[in-house]
Amino acid sequence: MRKGKELLKYELSLNVLLKLMFGSSSEANEKMFNNGYIDESLTYDYTNEKIWFL
């Protein structure tokens, strides 16, 4: 499991990647907006959790 600086680096890197892929200036966002699939209210979030199974 990631901890400390490793976790921070991972989460920051993932946030940059998500903004590049789905941010308001991304090609994907523009295509989805132009096709009417999304509007300007689109938001996204990421949660990193450890899942415990019995």
Secondary structure as GFF3:
##gff-version 3
##sequence-region A 1 54
A	DSSP	alpha_helix	4	22	.	.	.	ID=ss1
A	DSSP	alpha_helix	27	34	.	.	.	ID=ss2
###
